[in-house]
Amino acid sequence: MAMLSAASTCGSNDPTRAVLPLLSAQGALDSGNETEVFLVGEAVHMINEEIANAMNPVGWPNVGELIRGLVSGGVHFYV
């Protein structure tokens, strides 16, 4: 099993860019790899449930739903 660390610096100002590291983390988790996510800069606001639920990236799942799925899968978030 490998370890994947994903980092995001974008937040609600660019939801489509902000979701990309979360999607990478989800892919790694789905493949059976240990995963962690670092949120820095504007991305720290995504940990707020109200903000995450309001973020709808173009062509990708809602950020709040994605974060909840990652947390339930055991992914650690560092803010």
N, CA, C and O atoms as a Maestro MAE file, in Angstrom:
{
 s_m_m2io_version
 :::
 2.0.0
}

f_m_ct {
 s_m_title
 :::
 protein
 m_atom[316] {
  # First column is atom index #
  i_m_mmod_type
  r_m_x_coord
  r_m_y_coord
  r_m_z_coord
  i_m_residue_number
  s_m_chain_name
  s_m_pdb_residue_name
  s_m_pdb_atom_name
  i_m_atomic_number
  :::
  1 25 0.835 -1.164 0.000 1 A "MET " " N  " 7
  2 3 0.000 0.000 0.000 1 A "MET " " CA " 6
  3 2 0.891 1.242 0.000 1 A "MET " " C  " 6
  4 15 1.867 1.319 0.746 1 A "MET " " O  " 8
  5 25 0.551 2.187 -0.826 2 A "ALA " " N  " 7
  6 3 1.304 3.438 -0.918 2 A "ALA " " CA " 6
  7 2 0.605 4.533 -0.127 2 A "ALA " " C  " 6
  8 15 -0.551 4.387 0.269 2 A "ALA " " O  " 8
  9 25 1.314 5.621 0.098 3 A "MET " " N  " 7
  10 3 0.747 6.789 0.777 3 A "MET " " CA " 6
  11 2 0.680 7.929 -0.222 3 A "MET " " C  " 6
  12 15 1.675 8.243 -0.875 3 A "MET " " O  " 8
  13 25 -0.497 8.559 -0.349 4 A "LEU " " N  " 7
  14 3 -0.652 9.720 -1.213 4 A "LEU " " CA " 6
  15 2 -0.941 10.929 -0.340 4 A "LEU " " C  " 6
  16 15 -1.823 10.893 0.519 4 A "LEU " " O  " 8
  17 25 -0.196 11.990 -0.567 5 A "SER " " N  " 7
  18 3 -0.462 13.271 0.071 5 A "SER " " CA " 6
  19 2 -0.913 14.235 -1.015 5 A "SER " " C  " 6
  20 15 -0.217 14.430 -2.012 5 A "SER " " O  " 8
  21 25 -2.084 14.838 -0.819 6 A "ALA " " N  " 7
  22 3 -2.612 15.800 -1.786 6 A "ALA " " CA " 6
  23 2 -2.745 17.141 -1.080 6 A "ALA " " C  " 6
  24 15 -3.115 17.200 0.093 6 A "ALA " " O  " 8
  25 25 -2.443 18.214 -1.797 7 A "ALA " " N  " 7
  26 3 -2.524 19.554 -1.213 7 A "ALA " " CA " 6
  27 2 -3.354 20.458 -2.105 7 A "ALA " " C  " 6
  28 15 -3.273 20.394 -3.332 7 A "ALA " " O  " 8
  29 25 -4.158 21.304 -1.464 8 A "SER " " N  " 7
  30 3 -4.965 22.268 -2.197 8 A "SER " " CA " 6
  31 2 -4.725 23.649 -1.619 8 A "SER " " C  " 6
  32 15 -4.687 23.826 -0.402 8 A "SER " " O  " 8
  33 25 -4.562 24.625 -2.499 9 A "THR " " N  " 7
  34 3 -4.401 26.013 -2.072 9 A "THR " " CA " 6
  35 2 -5.578 26.864 -2.515 9 A "THR " " C  " 6
  36 15 -5.690 28.022 -2.112 9 A "THR " " O  " 8
  37 25 -6.456 26.305 -3.338 10 A "CYS " " N  " 7
  38 3 -7.624 27.050 -3.834 10 A "CYS " " CA " 6
  39 2 -8.837 26.704 -2.987 10 A "CYS " " C  " 6
  40 15 -8.941 25.610 -2.432 10 A "CYS " " O  " 8
  41 25 -9.744 27.656 -2.903 11 A "GLY " " N  " 7
  42 3 -10.959 27.429 -2.133 11 A "GLY " " CA " 6
  43 2 -12.186 27.828 -2.918 11 A "GLY " " C  " 6
  44 15 -12.285 27.558 -4.115 11 A "GLY " " O  " 8
  45 25 -13.116 28.468 -2.246 12 A "SER " " N  " 7
  46 3 -14.386 28.819 -2.868 12 A "SER " " CA " 6
  47 2 -14.221 29.817 -4.008 12 A "SER " " C  " 6
  48 15 -15.133 29.991 -4.816 12 A "SER " " O  " 8
  49 25 -13.064 30.475 -4.078 13 A "ASN " " N  " 7
  50 3 -12.805 31.408 -5.176 13 A "ASN " " CA " 6
  51 2 -12.641 30.677 -6.513 13 A "ASN " " C  " 6
  52 15 -12.805 31.286 -7.570 13 A "ASN " " O  " 8
  53 25 -12.318 29.373 -6.478 14 A "ASP " " N  " 7
  54 3 -12.170 28.574 -7.700 14 A "ASP " " CA " 6
  55 2 -12.484 27.112 -7.378 14 A "ASP " " C  " 6
  56 15 -11.573 26.292 -7.266 14 A "ASP " " O  " 8
  57 25 -13.778 26.782 -7.228 15 A "PRO " " N  " 7
  58 3 -14.150 25.432 -6.817 15 A "PRO " " CA " 6
  59 2 -13.671 24.339 -7.768 15 A "PRO " " C  " 6
  60 15 -13.357 23.232 -7.330 15 A "PRO " " O  " 8
  61 25 -13.611 24.637 -9.057 16 A "THR " " N  " 7
  62 3 -13.196 23.624 -10.019 16 A "THR " " CA " 6
  63 2 -11.733 23.264 -9.827 16 A "THR " " C  " 6
  64 15 -11.370 22.094 -9.940 16 A "THR " " O  " 8
  65 25 -10.909 24.218 -9.546 17 A "ARG " " N  " 7
  66 3 -9.483 23.939 -9.275 17 A "ARG " " CA " 6
  67 2 -9.320 23.334 -7.876 17 A "ARG " " C  " 6
  68 15 -8.481 22.457 -7.673 17 A "ARG " " O  " 8
  69 25 -10.116 23.797 -6.922 18 A "ALA " " N  " 7
  70 3 -9.996 23.334 -5.540 18 A "ALA " " CA " 6
  71 2 -10.317 21.853 -5.394 18 A "ALA " " C  " 6
  72 15 -9.761 21.184 -4.523 18 A "ALA " " O  " 8
  73 25 -11.206 21.331 -6.234 19 A "VAL " " N  " 7
  74 3 -11.635 19.944 -6.093 19 A "VAL " " CA " 6
  75 2 -10.609 18.938 -6.625 19 A "VAL " " C  " 6
  76 15 -10.671 17.762 -6.264 19 A "VAL " " O  " 8
  77 25 -9.685 19.360 -7.457 20 A "LEU " " N  " 7
  78 3 -8.764 18.417 -8.096 20 A "LEU " " CA " 6
  79 2 -7.939 17.581 -7.107 20 A "LEU " " C  " 6
  80 15 -7.854 16.365 -7.283 20 A "LEU " " O  " 8
  81 25 -7.327 18.182 -6.071 21 A "PRO " " N  " 7
  82 3 -6.593 17.339 -5.108 21 A "PRO " " CA " 6
  83 2 -7.518 16.389 -4.337 21 A "PRO " " C  " 6
  84 15 -7.108 15.295 -3.951 21 A "PRO " " O  " 8
  85 25 -8.763 16.815 -4.117 22 A "LEU " " N  " 7
  86 3 -9.714 15.944 -3.422 22 A "LEU " " CA " 6
  87 2 -10.067 14.742 -4.294 22 A "LEU " " C  " 6
  88 15 -10.213 13.627 -3.793 22 A "LEU " " O  " 8
  89 25 -10.203 14.971 -5.592 23 A "LEU " " N  " 7
  90 3 -10.472 13.871 -6.513 23 A "LEU " " CA " 6
  91 2 -9.287 12.903 -6.576 23 A "LEU " " C  " 6
  92 15 -9.478 11.690 -6.661 23 A "LEU " " O  " 8
  93 25 -8.070 13.440 -6.535 24 A "SER " " N  " 7
  94 3 -6.874 12.588 -6.494 24 A "SER " " CA " 6
  95 2 -6.862 11.741 -5.226 24 A "SER " " C  " 6
  96 15 -6.540 10.553 -5.261 24 A "SER " " O  " 8
  97 25 -7.216 12.363 -4.116 25 A "ALA " " N  " 7
  98 3 -7.276 11.639 -2.845 25 A "ALA " " CA " 6
  99 2 -8.340 10.547 -2.907 25 A "ALA " " C  " 6
  100 15 -8.120 9.442 -2.411 25 A "ALA " " O  " 8
  101 25 -9.485 10.842 -3.508 26 A "GLN " " N  " 7
  102 3 -10.545 9.843 -3.627 26 A "GLN " " CA " 6
  103 2 -10.090 8.674 -4.486 26 A "GLN " " C  " 6
  104 15 -10.361 7.520 -4.155 26 A "GLN " " O  " 8
  105 25 -9.403 8.959 -5.583 27 A "GLY " " N  " 7
  106 3 -8.879 7.900 -6.436 27 A "GLY " " CA " 6
  107 2 -7.889 7.015 -5.710 27 A "GLY " " C  " 6
  108 15 -7.918 5.793 -5.851 27 A "GLY " " O  " 8
  109 25 -7.018 7.629 -4.939 28 A "ALA " " N  " 7
  110 3 -6.033 6.855 -4.169 28 A "ALA " " CA " 6
  111 2 -6.726 5.999 -3.112 28 A "ALA " " C  " 6
  112 15 -6.371 4.838 -2.906 28 A "ALA " " O  " 8
  113 25 -7.707 6.582 -2.452 29 A "LEU " " N  " 7
  114 3 -8.458 5.846 -1.436 29 A "LEU " " CA " 6
  115 2 -9.191 4.665 -2.074 29 A "LEU " " C  " 6
  116 15 -9.162 3.557 -1.538 29 A "LEU " " O  " 8
  117 25 -9.838 4.891 -3.200 30 A "ASP " " N  " 7
  118 3 -10.553 3.831 -3.908 30 A "ASP " " CA " 6
  119 2 -9.624 2.709 -4.360 30 A "ASP " " C  " 6
  120 15 -10.052 1.565 -4.513 30 A "ASP " " O  " 8
  121 25 -8.351 3.040 -4.574 31 A "SER " " N  " 7
  122 3 -7.360 2.043 -4.993 31 A "SER " " CA " 6
  123 2 -6.713 1.327 -3.819 31 A "SER " " C  " 6
  124 15 -5.819 0.500 -3.999 31 A "SER " " O  " 8
  125 25 -7.174 1.655 -2.604 32 A "GLY " " N  " 7
  126 3 -6.661 0.983 -1.416 32 A "GLY " " CA " 6
  127 2 -5.418 1.597 -0.827 32 A "GLY " " C  " 6
  128 15 -4.724 0.955 -0.037 32 A "GLY " " O  " 8
  129 25 -5.121 2.828 -1.195 33 A "ASN " " N  " 7
  130 3 -3.929 3.497 -0.675 33 A "ASN " " CA " 6
  131 2 -4.269 4.396 0.499 33 A "ASN " " C  " 6
  132 15 -5.359 4.963 0.570 33 A "ASN " " O  " 8
  133 25 -3.326 4.519 1.414 34 A "GLU " " N  " 7
  134 3 -3.475 5.445 2.525 34 A "GLU " " CA " 6
  135 2 -3.354 6.864 1.969 34 A "GLU " " C  " 6
  136 15 -2.511 7.134 1.114 34 A "GLU " " O  " 8
  137 25 -4.197 7.761 2.459 35 A "THR " " N  " 7
  138 3 -4.287 9.087 1.851 35 A "THR " " CA " 6
  139 2 -4.415 10.158 2.919 35 A "THR " " C  " 6
  140 15 -5.037 9.946 3.960 35 A "THR " " O  " 8
  141 25 -3.817 11.317 2.648 36 A "GLU " " N  " 7
  142 3 -3.966 12.484 3.513 36 A "GLU " " CA " 6
  143 2 -4.076 13.714 2.625 36 A "GLU " " C  " 6
  144 15 -3.553 13.748 1.511 36 A "GLU " " O  " 8
  145 25 -4.774 14.727 3.147 37 A "VAL " " N  " 7
  146 3 -5.011 15.950 2.383 37 A "VAL " " CA " 6
  147 2 -4.563 17.141 3.223 37 A "VAL " " C  " 6
  148 15 -4.893 17.244 4.404 37 A "VAL " " O  " 8
  149 25 -3.807 18.039 2.595 38 A "PHE " " N  " 7
  150 3 -3.372 19.278 3.229 38 A "PHE " " CA " 6
  151 2 -4.147 20.437 2.608 38 A "PHE " " C  " 6
  152 15 -4.169 20.589 1.387 38 A "PHE " " O  " 8
  153 25 -4.777 21.247 3.441 39 A "LEU " " N  " 7
  154 3 -5.486 22.436 2.979 39 A "LEU " " CA " 6
  155 2 -4.730 23.658 3.475 39 A "LEU " " C  " 6
  156 15 -4.575 23.849 4.681 39 A "LEU " " O  " 8
  157 25 -4.260 24.484 2.549 40 A "VAL " " N  " 7
  158 3 -3.496 25.691 2.899 40 A "VAL " " CA " 6
  159 2 -4.064 26.889 2.145 40 A "VAL " " C  " 6
  160 15 -4.766 26.727 1.147 40 A "VAL " " O  " 8
  161 25 -3.763 28.067 2.617 41 A "GLY " " N  " 7
  162 3 -4.229 29.290 1.954 41 A "GLY " " CA " 6
  163 2 -5.747 29.358 1.930 41 A "GLY " " C  " 6
  164 15 -6.405 29.116 2.942 41 A "GLY " " O  " 8
  165 25 -6.300 29.691 0.766 42 A "GLU " " N  " 7
  166 3 -7.758 29.792 0.603 42 A "GLU " " CA " 6
  167 2 -8.459 28.455 0.850 42 A "GLU " " C  " 6
  168 15 -9.638 28.432 1.206 42 A "GLU " " O  " 8
  169 25 -7.755 27.357 0.667 43 A "ALA " " N  " 7
  170 3 -8.374 26.036 0.805 43 A "ALA " " CA " 6
  171 2 -8.819 25.726 2.229 43 A "ALA " " C  " 6
  172 15 -9.682 24.870 2.423 43 A "ALA " " O  " 8
  173 25 -8.254 26.398 3.229 44 A "VAL " " N  " 7
  174 3 -8.643 26.098 4.614 44 A "VAL " " CA " 6
  175 2 -10.127 26.340 4.844 44 A "VAL " " C  " 6
  176 15 -10.715 25.733 5.740 44 A "VAL " " O  " 8
  177 25 -10.734 27.200 4.068 45 A "HIS " " N  " 7
  178 3 -12.159 27.503 4.245 45 A "HIS " " CA " 6
  179 2 -13.044 26.343 3.817 45 A "HIS " " C  " 6
  180 15 -14.212 26.284 4.204 45 A "HIS " " O  " 8
  181 25 -12.506 25.412 3.021 46 A "MET " " N  " 7
  182 3 -13.291 24.257 2.590 46 A "MET " " CA " 6
  183 2 -13.633 23.328 3.745 46 A "MET " " C  " 6
  184 15 -14.548 22.514 3.621 46 A "MET " " O  " 8
  185 25 -12.927 23.425 4.861 47 A "ILE " " N  " 7
  186 3 -13.210 22.560 5.993 47 A "ILE " " CA " 6
  187 2 -14.493 23.005 6.699 47 A "ILE " " C  " 6
  188 15 -15.071 22.246 7.477 47 A "ILE " " O  " 8
  189 25 -14.932 24.223 6.429 48 A "ASN " " N  " 7
  190 3 -16.213 24.719 6.955 48 A "ASN " " CA " 6
  191 2 -17.331 24.058 6.153 48 A "ASN " " C  " 6
  192 15 -17.399 24.224 4.935 48 A "ASN " " O  " 8
  193 25 -18.195 23.320 6.815 49 A "GLU " " N  " 7
  194 3 -19.218 22.531 6.127 49 A "GLU " " CA " 6
  195 2 -20.147 23.392 5.266 49 A "GLU " " C  " 6
  196 15 -20.513 22.989 4.161 49 A "GLU " " O  " 8
  197 25 -20.523 24.544 5.751 50 A "GLU " " N  " 7
  198 3 -21.417 25.418 4.986 50 A "GLU " " CA " 6
  199 2 -20.762 25.887 3.684 50 A "GLU " " C  " 6
  200 15 -21.402 25.915 2.633 50 A "GLU " " O  " 8
  201 25 -19.497 26.250 3.765 51 A "ILE " " N  " 7
  202 3 -18.768 26.688 2.565 51 A "ILE " " CA " 6
  203 2 -18.578 25.513 1.610 51 A "ILE " " C  " 6
  204 15 -18.814 25.652 0.410 51 A "ILE " " O  " 8
  205 25 -18.156 24.363 2.121 52 A "ALA " " N  " 7
  206 3 -17.929 23.195 1.274 52 A "ALA " " CA " 6
  207 2 -19.214 22.770 0.567 52 A "ALA " " C  " 6
  208 15 -19.185 22.407 -0.609 52 A "ALA " " O  " 8
  209 25 -20.331 22.814 1.273 53 A "ASN " " N  " 7
  210 3 -21.602 22.424 0.668 53 A "ASN " " CA " 6
  211 2 -22.039 23.386 -0.431 53 A "ASN " " C  " 6
  212 15 -22.800 23.003 -1.319 53 A "ASN " " O  " 8
  213 25 -21.571 24.625 -0.381 54 A "ALA " " N  " 7
  214 3 -21.933 25.630 -1.388 54 A "ALA " " CA " 6
  215 2 -21.007 25.600 -2.600 54 A "ALA " " C  " 6
  216 15 -21.246 26.310 -3.577 54 A "ALA " " O  " 8
  217 25 -19.956 24.789 -2.548 55 A "MET " " N  " 7
  218 3 -18.978 24.742 -3.640 55 A "MET " " CA " 6
  219 2 -19.355 23.653 -4.639 55 A "MET " " C  " 6
  220 15 -19.317 22.463 -4.324 55 A "MET " " O  " 8
  221 25 -19.716 24.075 -5.840 56 A "ASN " " N  " 7
  222 3 -20.110 23.152 -6.900 56 A "ASN " " CA " 6
  223 2 -19.200 23.342 -8.104 56 A "ASN " " C  " 6
  224 15 -19.461 24.197 -8.950 56 A "ASN " " O  " 8
  225 25 -18.129 22.550 -8.189 57 A "PRO " " N  " 7
  226 3 -17.203 22.664 -9.302 57 A "PRO " " CA " 6
  227 2 -17.867 22.236 -10.615 57 A "PRO " " C  " 6
  228 15 -18.787 21.419 -10.621 57 A "PRO " " O  " 8
  229 25 -17.396 22.788 -11.697 58 A "VAL " " N  " 7
  230 3 -17.930 22.449 -13.017 58 A "VAL " " CA " 6
  231 2 -17.537 21.013 -13.369 58 A "VAL " " C  " 6
  232 15 -16.351 20.695 -13.467 58 A "VAL " " O  " 8
  233 25 -18.525 20.158 -13.558 59 A "GLY " " N  " 7
  234 3 -18.279 18.795 -13.997 59 A "GLY " " CA " 6
  235 2 -17.832 17.811 -12.932 59 A "GLY " " C  " 6
  236 15 -17.516 16.667 -13.259 59 A "GLY " " O  " 8
  237 25 -17.796 18.213 -11.671 60 A "TRP " " N  " 7
  238 3 -17.319 17.342 -10.599 60 A "TRP " " CA " 6
  239 2 -18.316 17.342 -9.452 60 A "TRP " " C  " 6
  240 15 -19.201 18.197 -9.408 60 A "TRP " " O  " 8
  241 25 -18.190 16.398 -8.519 61 A "PRO " " N  " 7
  242 3 -19.123 16.341 -7.384 61 A "PRO " " CA " 6
  243 2 -19.001 17.562 -6.477 61 A "PRO " " C  " 6
  244 15 -17.989 18.263 -6.479 61 A "PRO " " O  " 8
  245 25 -20.047 17.793 -5.714 62 A "ASN " " N  " 7
  246 3 -20.052 18.849 -4.707 62 A "ASN " " CA " 6
  247 2 -18.904 18.620 -3.724 62 A "ASN " " C  " 6
  248 15 -18.657 17.488 -3.310 62 A "ASN " " O  " 8
  249 25 -18.208 19.689 -3.354 63 A "VAL " " N  " 7
  250 3 -17.029 19.583 -2.478 63 A "VAL " " CA " 6
  251 2 -17.408 19.036 -1.100 63 A "VAL " " C  " 6
  252 15 -16.681 18.211 -0.545 63 A "VAL " " O  " 8
  253 25 -18.527 19.480 -0.546 64 A "GLY " " N  " 7
  254 3 -18.948 18.980 0.767 64 A "GLY " " CA " 6
  255 2 -19.165 17.479 0.765 64 A "GLY " " C  " 6
  256 15 -18.741 16.786 1.689 64 A "GLY " " O  " 8
  257 25 -19.826 16.972 -0.275 65 A "GLU " " N  " 7
  258 3 -20.064 15.531 -0.382 65 A "GLU " " CA " 6
  259 2 -18.751 14.773 -0.517 65 A "GLU " " C  " 6
  260 15 -18.571 13.715 0.087 65 A "GLU " " O  " 8
  261 25 -17.852 15.309 -1.299 66 A "LEU " " N  " 7
  262 3 -16.555 14.658 -1.509 66 A "LEU " " CA " 6
  263 2 -15.747 14.612 -0.214 66 A "LEU " " C  " 6
  264 15 -15.159 13.580 0.111 66 A "LEU " " O  " 8
  265 25 -15.713 15.708 0.517 67 A "ILE " " N  " 7
  266 3 -14.972 15.739 1.784 67 A "ILE " " CA " 6
  267 2 -15.575 14.759 2.785 67 A "ILE " " C  " 6
  268 15 -14.839 14.040 3.460 67 A "ILE " " O  " 8
  269 25 -16.906 14.719 2.891 68 A "ARG " " N  " 7
  270 3 -17.547 13.771 3.809 68 A "ARG " " CA " 6
  271 2 -17.169 12.329 3.446 68 A "ARG " " C  " 6
  272 15 -16.908 11.513 4.330 68 A "ARG " " O  " 8
  273 25 -17.141 12.021 2.156 69 A "GLY " " N  " 7
  274 3 -16.756 10.678 1.724 69 A "GLY " " CA " 6
  275 2 -15.318 10.347 2.063 69 A "GLY " " C  " 6
  276 15 -15.009 9.221 2.454 69 A "GLY " " O  " 8
  277 25 -14.432 11.331 1.912 70 A "LEU " " N  " 7
  278 3 -13.026 11.110 2.244 70 A "LEU " " CA " 6
  279 2 -12.847 10.888 3.742 70 A "LEU " " C  " 6
  280 15 -12.116 9.989 4.158 70 A "LEU " " O  " 8
  281 25 -13.510 11.701 4.543 71 A "VAL " " N  " 7
  282 3 -13.403 11.560 6.001 71 A "VAL " " CA " 6
  283 2 -13.941 10.201 6.443 71 A "VAL " " C  " 6
  284 15 -13.332 9.533 7.279 71 A "VAL " " O  " 8
  285 25 -15.080 9.792 5.885 72 A "SER " " N  " 7
  286 3 -15.640 8.490 6.262 72 A "SER " " CA " 6
  287 2 -14.745 7.336 5.798 72 A "SER " " C  " 6
  288 15 -14.808 6.238 6.351 72 A "SER " " O  " 8
  289 25 -13.917 7.586 4.788 73 A "GLY " " N  " 7
  290 3 -12.974 6.579 4.320 73 A "GLY " " CA " 6
  291 2 -11.665 6.557 5.099 73 A "GLY " " C  " 6
  292 15 -10.774 5.762 4.800 73 A "GLY " " O  " 8
  293 25 -11.551 7.428 6.095 74 A "GLY " " N  " 7
  294 3 -10.368 7.442 6.948 74 A "GLY " " CA " 6
  295 2 -9.261 8.376 6.515 74 A "GLY " " C  " 6
  296 15 -8.152 8.305 7.045 74 A "GLY " " O  " 8
  297 25 -9.539 9.261 5.553 75 A "VAL " " N  " 7
  298 3 -8.527 10.222 5.104 75 A "VAL " " CA " 6
  299 2 -8.336 11.286 6.173 75 A "VAL " " C  " 6
  300 15 -9.307 11.830 6.698 75 A "VAL " " O  " 8
  301 25 -7.084 11.581 6.493 76 A "HIS " " N  " 7
  302 3 -6.757 12.630 7.450 76 A "HIS " " CA " 6
  303 2 -6.598 13.961 6.716 76 A "HIS " " C  " 6
  304 15 -5.953 14.032 5.670 76 A "HIS " " O  " 8
  305 25 -7.194 15.009 7.277 77 A "PHE " " N  " 7
  306 3 -7.064 16.358 6.729 77 A "PHE " " CA " 6
  307 2 -6.192 17.176 7.674 77 A "PHE " " C  " 6
  308 15 -6.357 17.137 8.893 77 A "PHE " " O  " 8
  309 25 -5.257 17.918 7.078 78 A "TYR " " N  " 7
  310 3 -4.405 18.831 7.828 78 A "TYR " " CA " 6
  311 2 -4.692 20.228 7.339 78 A "TYR " " C  " 6
  312 15 -4.545 20.526 6.154 78 A "TYR " " O  " 8
  313 25 -5.103 21.088 8.256 79 A "VAL " " N  " 7
  314 3 -5.519 22.453 7.894 79 A "VAL " " CA " 6
  315 2 -4.557 23.440 8.516 79 A "VAL " " C  " 6
  316 15 -4.715 24.648 8.343 79 A "VAL " " O  " 8
  :::
 }
 m_bond[315] {
  # First column is bond index #
  i_m_from
  i_m_to
  i_m_order
  :::
  1 1 2 1
  2 2 3 1
  3 3 4 2
  4 3 5 1
  5 5 6 1
  6 6 7 1
  7 7 8 2
  8 7 9 1
  9 9 10 1
  10 10 11 1
  11 11 12 2
  12 11 13 1
  13 13 14 1
  14 14 15 1
  15 15 16 2
  16 15 17 1
  17 17 18 1
  18 18 19 1
  19 19 20 2
  20 19 21 1
  21 21 22 1
  22 22 23 1
  23 23 24 2
  24 23 25 1
  25 25 26 1
  26 26 27 1
  27 27 28 2
  28 27 29 1
  29 29 30 1
  30 30 31 1
  31 31 32 2
  32 31 33 1
  33 33 34 1
  34 34 35 1
  35 35 36 2
  36 35 37 1
  37 37 38 1
  38 38 39 1
  39 39 40 2
  40 39 41 1
  41 41 42 1
  42 42 43 1
  43 43 44 2
  44 43 45 1
  45 45 46 1
  46 46 47 1
  47 47 48 2
  48 47 49 1
  49 49 50 1
  50 50 51 1
  51 51 52 2
  52 51 53 1
  53 53 54 1
  54 54 55 1
  55 55 56 2
  56 55 57 1
  57 57 58 1
  58 58 59 1
  59 59 60 2
  60 59 61 1
  61 61 62 1
  62 62 63 1
  63 63 64 2
  64 63 65 1
  65 65 66 1
  66 66 67 1
  67 67 68 2
  68 67 69 1
  69 69 70 1
  70 70 71 1
  71 71 72 2
  72 71 73 1
  73 73 74 1
  74 74 75 1
  75 75 76 2
  76 75 77 1
  77 77 78 1
  78 78 79 1
  79 79 80 2
  80 79 81 1
  81 81 82 1
  82 82 83 1
  83 83 84 2
  84 83 85 1
  85 85 86 1
  86 86 87 1
  87 87 88 2
  88 87 89 1
  89 89 90 1
  90 90 91 1
  91 91 92 2
  92 91 93 1
  93 93 94 1
  94 94 95 1
  95 95 96 2
  96 95 97 1
  97 97 98 1
  98 98 99 1
  99 99 100 2
  100 99 101 1
  101 101 102 1
  102 102 103 1
  103 103 104 2
  104 103 105 1
  105 105 106 1
  106 106 107 1
  107 107 108 2
  108 107 109 1
  109 109 110 1
  110 110 111 1
  111 111 112 2
  112 111 113 1
  113 113 114 1
  114 114 115 1
  115 115 116 2
  116 115 117 1
  117 117 118 1
  118 118 119 1
  119 119 120 2
  120 119 121 1
  121 121 122 1
  122 122 123 1
  123 123 124 2
  124 123 125 1
  125 125 126 1
  126 126 127 1
  127 127 128 2
  128 127 129 1
  129 129 130 1
  130 130 131 1
  131 131 132 2
  132 131 133 1
  133 133 134 1
  134 134 135 1
  135 135 136 2
  136 135 137 1
  137 137 138 1
  138 138 139 1
  139 139 140 2
  140 139 141 1
  141 141 142 1
  142 142 143 1
  143 143 144 2
  144 143 145 1
  145 145 146 1
  146 146 147 1
  147 147 148 2
  148 147 149 1
  149 149 150 1
  150 150 151 1
  151 151 152 2
  152 151 153 1
  153 153 154 1
  154 154 155 1
  155 155 156 2
  156 155 157 1
  157 157 158 1
  158 158 159 1
  159 159 160 2
  160 159 161 1
  161 161 162 1
  162 162 163 1
  163 163 164 2
  164 163 165 1
  165 165 166 1
  166 166 167 1
  167 167 168 2
  168 167 169 1
  169 169 170 1
  170 170 171 1
  171 171 172 2
  172 171 173 1
  173 173 174 1
  174 174 175 1
  175 175 176 2
  176 175 177 1
  177 177 178 1
  178 178 179 1
  179 179 180 2
  180 179 181 1
  181 181 182 1
  182 182 183 1
  183 183 184 2
  184 183 185 1
  185 185 186 1
  186 186 187 1
  187 187 188 2
  188 187 189 1
  189 189 190 1
  190 190 191 1
  191 191 192 2
  192 191 193 1
  193 193 194 1
  194 194 195 1
  195 195 196 2
  196 195 197 1
  197 197 198 1
  198 198 199 1
  199 199 200 2
  200 199 201 1
  201 201 202 1
  202 202 203 1
  203 203 204 2
  204 203 205 1
  205 205 206 1
  206 206 207 1
  207 207 208 2
  208 207 209 1
  209 209 210 1
  210 210 211 1
  211 211 212 2
  212 211 213 1
  213 213 214 1
  214 214 215 1
  215 215 216 2
  216 215 217 1
  217 217 218 1
  218 218 219 1
  219 219 220 2
  220 219 221 1
  221 221 222 1
  222 222 223 1
  223 223 224 2
  224 223 225 1
  225 225 226 1
  226 226 227 1
  227 227 228 2
  228 227 229 1
  229 229 230 1
  230 230 231 1
  231 231 232 2
  232 231 233 1
  233 233 234 1
  234 234 235 1
  235 235 236 2
  236 235 237 1
  237 237 238 1
  238 238 239 1
  239 239 240 2
  240 239 241 1
  241 241 242 1
  242 242 243 1
  243 243 244 2
  244 243 245 1
  245 245 246 1
  246 246 247 1
  247 247 248 2
  248 247 249 1
  249 249 250 1
  250 250 251 1
  251 251 252 2
  252 251 253 1
  253 253 254 1
  254 254 255 1
  255 255 256 2
  256 255 257 1
  257 257 258 1
  258 258 259 1
  259 259 260 2
  260 259 261 1
  261 261 262 1
  262 262 263 1
  263 263 264 2
  264 263 265 1
  265 265 266 1
  266 266 267 1
  267 267 268 2
  268 267 269 1
  269 269 270 1
  270 270 271 1
  271 271 272 2
  272 271 273 1
  273 273 274 1
  274 274 275 1
  275 275 276 2
  276 275 277 1
  277 277 278 1
  278 278 279 1
  279 279 280 2
  280 279 281 1
  281 281 282 1
  282 282 283 1
  283 283 284 2
  284 283 285 1
  285 285 286 1
  286 286 287 1
  287 287 288 2
  288 287 289 1
  289 289 290 1
  290 290 291 1
  291 291 292 2
  292 291 293 1
  293 293 294 1
  294 294 295 1
  295 295 296 2
  296 295 297 1
  297 297 298 1
  298 298 299 1
  299 299 300 2
  300 299 301 1
  301 301 302 1
  302 302 303 1
  303 303 304 2
  304 303 305 1
  305 305 306 1
  306 306 307 1
  307 307 308 2
  308 307 309 1
  309 309 310 1
  310 310 311 1
  311 311 312 2
  312 311 313 1
  313 313 314 1
  314 314 315 1
  315 315 316 2
  :::
 }
}
